[in-house]
Amino acid sequence: MTITEIRILLVDDPCLKAFVSVTFDQIFVVKGLKIIRGKTERLFLAMPSRRRPNGEFQDIVHPMNQAFRNVLEESVLLEYSRCLRAAAKSSRELERQE
């Protein structure tokens, strides 16, 4: 399974940094992933989840092994970094135009 597209929607929040959609093999999309800044200040990728009747959260989709989780998280965080750089560049260009 190959990641063929990653879409990032940046969020201005101290903990929630972005919403993410990932397309696999150009035929399967997973929406609702989140990039979160954890308590240790490390960014991580949270899977889409729902709240169960007992108040706990349950992942709706998730990687079946740590190796794929690492590949997915690394790919998403790399794209997130690119989006941050592009947003910063756009901001600087807008400031110059004013």
C-alpha positions as CSV (number, residue, x, y, z in Angstrom):
1,M,0.0,0.0,0.0
2,T,1.5,3.3,-1.1
3,I,0.7,6.8,0.2
4,T,-0.2,8.7,-2.9
5,E,-1.5,12.0,-1.4
6,I,-1.5,13.8,1.9
7,R,-3.6,16.8,2.5
8,I,-3.0,19.1,5.5
9,L,-5.3,21.7,6.9
10,L,-3.3,23.8,9.4
11,V,-5.0,24.8,12.6
12,D,-4.0,27.7,14.9
13,D,-4.2,25.9,18.3
14,P,-1.7,25.1,21.0
15,C,-2.3,21.3,20.9
16,L,-4.1,20.5,17.7
17,K,-1.8,21.6,14.8
18,A,-3.6,20.2,11.7
19,F,-6.3,17.9,10.3
20,V,-5.0,15.4,7.8
21,S,-6.4,13.3,4.9
22,V,-4.3,10.5,3.4
23,T,-4.9,8.8,0.1
24,F,-3.6,5.3,-0.5
25,D,-2.9,3.9,-4.0
26,Q,-5.1,6.7,-5.4
27,I,-8.2,4.7,-4.5
28,F,-8.7,4.8,-0.7
29,V,-8.9,7.9,1.5
30,V,-8.7,8.2,5.3
31,K,-9.9,11.5,6.7
32,G,-10.0,12.8,10.2
33,L,-6.3,12.2,11.2
34,K,-4.9,14.9,13.4
35,I,-1.4,16.2,14.1
36,I,-1.2,16.9,17.9
37,R,1.5,18.4,20.1
38,G,1.7,16.1,23.1
39,K,2.6,16.9,26.7
40,T,6.3,16.3,25.9
41,E,6.0,18.9,23.1
42,R,6.5,16.1,20.5
43,L,4.3,16.1,17.5
44,F,2.4,12.9,16.8
45,L,-0.3,11.6,14.4
46,A,-3.6,10.7,16.0
47,M,-6.0,8.3,14.2
48,P,-9.6,9.1,13.6
49,S,-11.7,8.1,16.6
50,R,-15.1,8.2,18.2
51,R,-16.3,8.4,21.7
52,R,-17.8,5.2,23.1
53,P,-20.8,5.3,25.5
54,N,-18.4,4.8,28.4
55,G,-16.6,8.0,27.5
56,E,-13.4,6.3,26.2
57,F,-12.2,7.0,22.6
58,Q,-11.8,4.2,20.1
59,D,-9.8,4.5,16.9
60,I,-11.9,4.0,13.8
61,V,-8.9,3.1,11.6
62,H,-5.3,2.4,12.6
63,P,-2.1,0.8,11.4
64,M,-1.8,-2.9,12.1
65,N,1.9,-2.7,13.0
66,Q,4.5,-0.2,14.3
67,A,6.5,-0.2,11.1
68,F,3.6,1.1,9.0
69,R,2.6,3.5,11.8
70,N,6.1,4.9,11.6
71,V,6.1,5.3,7.8
72,L,2.7,7.0,7.9
73,E,3.6,9.4,10.7
74,E,6.9,10.3,9.2
75,S,5.3,10.9,5.8
76,V,2.5,13.1,7.3
77,L,4.9,15.1,9.5
78,L,7.2,15.7,6.6
79,E,4.3,17.1,4.6
80,Y,3.2,19.1,7.6
81,S,6.7,20.7,7.7
82,R,6.4,21.6,4.0
83,C,3.0,23.2,4.6
84,L,4.4,25.3,7.5
85,R,7.3,26.5,5.4
86,A,4.9,27.4,2.5
87,A,2.5,29.2,4.9
88,A,5.5,31.2,6.4
89,K,6.7,32.1,2.9
90,S,3.2,33.3,1.9
91,S,2.9,35.3,5.1
92,R,6.3,37.0,4.4
93,E,5.3,37.8,0.9
94,L,2.0,39.4,2.0
95,E,3.8,41.5,4.6
96,R,6.2,42.8,1.8
97,Q,3.2,43.8,-0.3
98,E,1.6,45.9,2.4
